[in-house]
């Protein structure tokens, strides 16, 4: 049976997994998630988010240091249960052998190996040149019209790639504050967070 790839909610995933359908969960480095939220809240999309985000932006901009911004972002993530949702997703995947967990960063840094693993788990015969052709057609660069010359450099040039690089440059006390806020299962997935 052919089914197009689409996004499902947690209840849909449970139903599908219990029916033997493979569930793919793409997760992101939680440190990068926090930094991305800080960046987008302080600079982007504010007019589309309403009064709450105007207040959040003002509160965030009032933070004087990196550490204060991190603590503020973590309080937002706690209020919205972001890390709890992340933990429940990983728990669900641990309980379902047909659930596949893929780190977003692996999709960017090692696309051939990562997508090869995904297609192998889904029993889709994409290897070698077929896989390369698929990745070339479905990359960020293909959709944006950019020419791919160096996949590693192109990942670094994307907004997500830059956010990940910013996560690598984060001060150790700020990184430790984020990692400490993570549920143990999330912390294990990222080895203390990359």
C-alpha positions as CSV (number, residue, x, y, z in Angstrom):
1,X,0.0,0.0,0.0
2,X,1.4,3.4,-1.0
3,X,0.9,6.3,1.4
4,X,2.3,9.8,0.8
5,X,4.6,11.2,3.5
6,X,2.7,13.6,5.6
7,X,2.8,15.1,9.1
8,X,0.8,13.4,11.8
9,X,0.0,14.3,15.4
10,X,0.9,12.1,18.4
11,X,-2.4,10.3,18.4
12,X,-2.2,9.6,14.7
13,X,1.4,8.2,15.2
14,X,0.2,5.8,17.9
15,X,-2.6,4.5,15.7
16,X,-0.3,4.1,12.7
17,X,2.4,2.4,14.8
18,X,0.0,0.0,16.3
19,X,-1.1,-0.9,12.8
20,X,2.5,-1.7,11.9
21,X,3.1,1.5,9.9
22,X,6.6,3.0,10.2
23,X,6.7,6.3,12.0
24,X,9.6,8.7,11.3
25,X,10.4,11.2,14.0
26,X,12.9,14.0,13.0
27,X,14.3,15.6,16.1
28,X,16.5,18.7,16.5
29,X,19.3,19.5,18.9
30,X,17.6,21.1,21.9
31,X,20.3,23.7,22.3
32,X,19.8,24.8,18.7
33,X,16.0,24.8,19.3
34,X,16.4,27.3,22.2
35,X,18.8,29.5,20.2
36,X,16.5,29.4,17.2
37,X,13.5,30.5,19.4
38,X,15.6,33.3,20.9
39,X,16.7,34.5,17.4
40,X,13.2,34.3,15.8
41,X,11.5,35.9,18.8
42,X,13.9,38.8,19.0
43,X,14.0,39.5,15.2
44,X,11.5,37.7,13.0
45,X,7.8,37.1,12.4
46,X,6.6,39.2,15.3
47,X,3.7,40.9,13.5
48,X,2.2,37.5,12.7
49,X,2.3,36.1,16.2
50,X,0.0,38.5,18.2
51,X,0.1,40.2,21.5
52,X,1.7,37.4,23.5
53,X,4.8,37.4,21.2
54,X,5.1,41.2,21.4
55,X,5.3,40.8,25.2
56,X,7.7,37.9,24.9
57,X,9.9,39.9,22.5
58,X,10.0,42.9,24.9
59,X,10.9,40.6,27.8
60,X,13.6,38.8,25.8
61,X,15.1,42.1,24.6
62,X,15.2,43.3,28.2
63,X,17.6,40.4,29.0
64,X,21.1,41.9,29.1
65,X,23.2,38.8,28.9
66,X,23.3,35.6,26.9
67,X,22.6,33.6,30.1
68,X,19.5,35.7,30.9
69,X,18.2,35.1,27.4
70,X,18.8,31.4,27.8
71,X,17.0,31.3,31.2
72,X,14.1,33.3,29.8
73,X,13.8,30.9,26.8
74,X,13.9,27.9,29.0
75,X,11.0,29.3,31.1
76,X,9.0,29.7,27.8
77,X,9.8,26.1,26.8
78,X,8.8,24.9,30.3
79,X,5.5,26.9,30.1
80,X,4.7,25.4,26.7
81,X,6.0,21.9,27.7
82,X,8.3,21.8,24.7
83,X,10.9,19.5,26.3
84,X,8.2,17.4,27.8
85,X,6.7,16.9,24.3
86,X,10.1,16.0,23.0
87,X,10.6,13.4,25.8
88,X,7.1,11.8,25.2
89,X,7.9,11.5,21.5
90,X,11.2,9.7,22.3
91,X,9.4,7.5,24.8
92,X,6.8,6.6,22.2
93,X,9.6,5.7,19.7
94,X,11.3,3.5,22.2
95,X,8.1,1.6,22.7
96,X,7.4,1.1,19.0
97,X,10.0,-1.0,17.0
98,X,8.7,0.5,13.7
99,X,9.4,4.0,14.9
100,X,12.6,5.6,13.4
101,X,14.3,8.5,15.2
102,X,16.5,10.7,13.0
103,X,18.5,13.7,14.2
104,X,18.0,16.8,12.0
105,X,21.7,17.6,12.2
106,X,22.5,14.2,10.8
107,X,20.3,14.9,7.8
108,X,22.4,18.1,7.2
109,X,25.9,16.7,8.0
110,X,25.6,13.2,6.7
111,X,22.6,13.1,4.3
112,X,23.7,10.0,2.3
113,X,24.1,7.8,5.4
114,X,21.1,9.3,7.2
115,X,18.7,9.0,4.3
116,X,20.2,5.6,3.4
117,X,19.3,4.4,6.9
118,X,15.7,5.9,6.6
119,X,15.1,4.3,3.3
120,X,16.6,1.0,4.5
121,X,14.3,1.0,7.5
122,X,11.3,1.8,5.3
123,X,12.4,-0.9,2.8
124,X,12.7,1.6,0.0
125,X,15.4,0.6,-2.4
126,X,17.3,3.9,-2.8
127,X,21.0,3.4,-2.8
128,X,24.0,4.8,-4.7
129,X,23.2,7.0,-7.6
130,X,19.4,6.8,-7.0
131,X,19.9,8.1,-3.5
132,X,22.3,10.8,-4.6
133,X,19.8,11.9,-7.3
134,X,17.0,11.9,-4.7
135,X,19.0,14.1,-2.3
136,X,20.1,16.4,-5.1
137,X,16.4,17.0,-6.2
138,X,15.1,17.4,-2.6
139,X,17.7,19.5,-1.0
140,X,17.3,23.0,0.4
141,X,19.5,24.2,-2.5
142,X,17.4,22.6,-5.1
143,X,14.2,24.3,-3.8
144,X,16.0,27.6,-3.5
145,X,17.7,27.5,-6.9
146,X,21.2,27.4,-5.4
147,X,23.9,25.1,-6.9
148,X,25.3,22.5,-4.6
149,X,29.1,22.4,-4.8
150,X,29.9,21.4,-1.2
151,X,27.1,19.8,0.9
152,X,28.8,20.5,4.2
153,X,29.2,24.2,3.3
154,X,25.6,24.4,2.1
155,X,24.3,23.1,5.4
156,X,26.4,25.7,7.2
157,X,25.0,28.4,5.0
158,X,21.3,27.7,5.7
159,X,19.5,29.4,8.6
160,X,19.3,26.0,10.4
161,X,23.0,25.4,9.8
162,X,23.9,28.8,11.2
163,X,21.8,28.2,14.3
164,X,23.5,24.8,14.8
165,X,26.9,26.6,14.5
166,X,25.8,29.2,17.0
167,X,24.9,26.3,19.3
168,X,28.5,25.1,19.0
169,X,29.8,28.6,19.9
170,X,27.5,29.0,22.9
171,X,29.2,29.6,26.3
172,X,29.6,26.5,28.5
173,X,27.5,27.9,31.4
174,X,24.6,28.8,29.0
175,X,24.9,25.3,27.3
176,X,24.9,23.7,30.7
177,X,21.8,25.6,31.7
178,X,19.9,24.3,28.7
179,X,21.2,20.7,29.1
180,X,20.2,20.7,32.8
181,X,16.6,21.6,31.8
182,X,16.3,18.6,29.5
183,X,14.7,15.3,30.4
184,X,17.3,12.5,30.6
185,X,16.0,10.7,27.5
186,X,16.5,13.9,25.4
187,X,19.9,14.5,27.0
188,X,21.0,10.9,26.1
189,X,20.0,11.3,22.4
190,X,22.3,14.3,22.0
191,X,25.1,13.0,24.3
192,X,24.7,15.9,26.7
193,X,23.7,18.0,23.6
194,X,26.1,18.8,20.8
